[in-house]
Amino acid sequence: MALIARLRQIDAWAVDYIAEHSDRLLKKTLSRVEVENGYSPLVRTYGSSASVRTKINVKGARVASFWNERGEQIFDPPVEGCWQD
């Protein structure tokens, strides 16, 4: 749960930062509420459970690095459907 709390802190910081700098970032002045309405948070809560939004580049110039269970780097991404492992 410490990770979820940290991600929520990042969400709160991002909303504050975007609202404060909306003129420069979005070319218009937005209130905090307006930013919240358009912001997609990292953490979403559904009842007593939460999910985390992620994006992993598996191809291209910004490809993620992968390691196996022995700590050895592997150069191909894990097969589709086994990310939870």
Rosetta silent file (secondary structure, phi, psi, omega in degrees, C-alpha in Angstrom):
SEQUENCE: MALIARLRQIDAWAVDYIAEHSDRLLKKTLSRVEVENGYSPLVRTYGSSASVRTKINVKGARVASFWNERGEQIFDPPVEGCWQD
SCORE:     score description
SCORE:     0.000 S_00000001
   1 L     0.000  -18.309  177.153    0.000    0.000    0.000 S_00000001
   2 H   -63.809  -36.456  178.802    3.001    2.334    0.331 S_00000001
   3 H   -65.081  -43.827  178.963    3.351    2.270   -3.448 S_00000001
   4 H   -61.484  -42.792  179.197   -0.296    3.252   -3.951 S_00000001
   5 H   -62.588  -41.648  179.237    0.118    6.121   -1.482 S_00000001
   6 H   -65.577  -41.974  178.192    3.238    7.341   -3.307 S_00000001
   7 H   -64.495  -36.035  176.290    1.487    7.173   -6.681 S_00000001
   8 H   -66.260  -35.682  175.670   -1.416    9.185   -5.252 S_00000001
   9 H   -63.420  -41.281  178.245    1.097   11.802   -4.073 S_00000001
  10 H   -63.555  -42.468  176.449    2.478   11.970   -7.613 S_00000001
  11 H   -58.158  -47.308 -178.919   -1.064   12.406   -8.974 S_00000001
  12 H   -62.824  -42.984  177.683   -1.740   15.260   -6.536 S_00000001
  13 H   -60.919  -45.014 -177.182    1.579   16.928   -7.407 S_00000001
  14 H   -61.871  -44.055  179.538    0.887   16.609  -11.140 S_00000001
  15 H   -62.594  -45.427  178.501   -2.566   18.176  -10.874 S_00000001
  16 H   -60.782  -44.960 -177.986   -1.175   21.061   -8.792 S_00000001
  17 H   -63.971  -46.092 -179.776    1.733   21.580  -11.196 S_00000001
  18 H   -62.947  -43.023  179.043   -0.454   21.513  -14.301 S_00000001
  19 H   -62.983  -42.210 -178.927   -2.937   23.946  -12.748 S_00000001
  20 H   -67.839  -34.175 -175.456   -0.162   26.314  -11.708 S_00000001
  21 L  -113.728   23.892 -175.127    1.568   26.201  -15.110 S_00000001
  22 H   -62.093  -33.741  178.139   -1.442   25.649  -17.384 S_00000001
  23 H   -57.502  -46.852 -177.976   -0.786   28.852  -19.351 S_00000001
  24 H   -74.454  -42.628 -174.733    2.633   27.601  -20.419 S_00000001
  25 H   -77.788  -40.928 -171.981    1.751   23.902  -20.745 S_00000001
  26 H  -117.201    0.978  178.238   -1.730   24.075  -22.265 S_00000001
  27 L    63.664   22.409  172.667   -1.838   27.652  -23.603 S_00000001
  28 L  -158.373  154.013 -179.307   -4.846   28.507  -21.426 S_00000001
  29 L   -83.244  124.474  178.279   -5.553   29.192  -17.773 S_00000001
  30 L  -123.864  143.722  174.150   -7.243   26.275  -16.010 S_00000001
  31 L   -78.572  168.318  178.033   -8.390   25.946  -12.416 S_00000001
  32 H   -59.753  -40.614 -179.671   -7.393   22.944  -10.313 S_00000001
  33 H   -63.408  -41.734  178.729  -10.915   21.514  -10.755 S_00000001
  34 H   -64.514  -39.594  177.351  -10.683   21.844  -14.537 S_00000001
  35 H   -65.001  -45.336  178.640   -7.312   20.082  -14.530 S_00000001
  36 H   -56.882  -40.179 -178.753   -8.688   17.288  -12.300 S_00000001
  37 H   -65.482  -28.664 -179.553  -11.580   16.782  -14.734 S_00000001
  38 H  -101.816   -2.378 -175.166   -9.180   16.268  -17.639 S_00000001
  39 L   -90.358  134.529  174.284   -6.428   14.411  -15.795 S_00000001
  40 L   -97.992  107.223 -175.088   -6.076   10.623  -16.011 S_00000001
  41 L   -69.946  155.689  174.555   -4.697    9.548  -12.630 S_00000001
  42 L   -67.088  -36.465 -176.589   -2.077    6.846  -12.162 S_00000001
  43 E  -113.112  129.089  172.971   -4.259    5.235   -9.473 S_00000001
  44 E  -119.752  138.121 -177.761   -7.954    4.482   -9.816 S_00000001
  45 E  -110.552  133.055  177.507   -9.973    3.117   -6.911 S_00000001
  46 E  -126.491   98.735 -176.905  -12.912    0.739   -7.324 S_00000001
  47 L    64.185 -119.385 -178.990  -14.539    0.048   -3.983 S_00000001
  48 L   -97.697    2.007  179.500  -11.830   -1.475   -1.807 S_00000001
  49 E  -114.476  159.571 -179.377   -9.414   -2.259   -4.658 S_00000001
  50 E  -131.283  152.148  173.664   -7.154   -0.035   -6.727 S_00000001
  51 E  -125.833  154.521 -177.655   -5.569   -0.301  -10.146 S_00000001
  52 E  -117.516  133.438  179.646   -2.462    1.415  -11.463 S_00000001
  53 L   -88.177  129.466  178.750   -2.136    2.858  -14.945 S_00000001
  54 L  -137.864  163.090  172.808    1.134    2.053  -16.719 S_00000001
  55 L  -139.762  128.285  179.910    2.668    2.199  -20.150 S_00000001
  56 L  -125.050  120.600  176.633    5.574   -0.018  -21.157 S_00000001
  57 L   -82.207  118.242 -179.787    7.363    0.467  -24.473 S_00000001
  58 L  -103.133   -3.197  177.423    8.324   -2.982  -25.784 S_00000001
  59 L  -145.091  162.213  173.420    9.658   -1.727  -29.129 S_00000001
  60 L    96.283 -170.257 -174.263   11.334    1.348  -30.519 S_00000001
  61 L   -68.188  -27.291 -176.939   13.934    3.824  -29.316 S_00000001
  62 L  -110.224   39.088 -177.138   12.618    3.961  -25.733 S_00000001
  63 L   -63.896  142.677  177.449   12.184    0.229  -25.223 S_00000001
  64 L   -73.131  156.306  173.659   12.007   -1.015  -21.629 S_00000001
  65 L   -94.626  147.735 -177.873   14.676   -3.309  -20.201 S_00000001
  66 E  -128.757  147.020  177.239   13.658   -6.752  -18.972 S_00000001
  67 E  -131.344  150.542  176.336   15.213   -9.190  -16.515 S_00000001
  68 L   -89.974 -178.600 -176.356   14.490  -12.813  -15.715 S_00000001
  69 L   -65.715  -15.046  177.825   14.009  -14.302  -12.251 S_00000001
  70 L   -93.396    2.953  179.105   17.811  -14.809  -11.928 S_00000001
  71 L    81.987   14.636  179.686   18.470  -11.105  -12.447 S_00000001
  72 L   -94.325  135.823  179.503   19.872  -11.583  -15.960 S_00000001
  73 E   -69.621  135.985  174.159   18.883   -9.071  -18.611 S_00000001
  74 E  -115.777  150.507 -172.358   16.774  -10.474  -21.425 S_00000001
  75 L  -103.363   -7.295  174.470   16.387   -8.672  -24.725 S_00000001
  76 L  -110.176  139.672  178.922   12.940   -9.836  -25.783 S_00000001
  77 L   -65.160  154.754  175.172    9.860   -8.771  -23.831 S_00000001
  78 L   -57.661  153.007 -178.958    7.964  -11.453  -21.952 S_00000001
  79 L   -63.587  152.632 -178.304    5.285  -13.158  -23.979 S_00000001
  80 L   -61.003  136.587  177.753    1.877  -11.544  -23.998 S_00000001
  81 L    96.688   -4.112 -179.500   -0.325  -12.560  -21.093 S_00000001
  82 L  -116.366   16.467 -177.273    2.424  -13.264  -18.549 S_00000001
  83 L   -61.059  -30.718 -179.988    3.113   -9.703  -17.314 S_00000001
  84 L   -66.727  -18.621  177.264    1.682  -10.461  -13.889 S_00000001
  85 L   -77.774    0.000    0.000    4.539  -12.950  -13.353 S_00000001
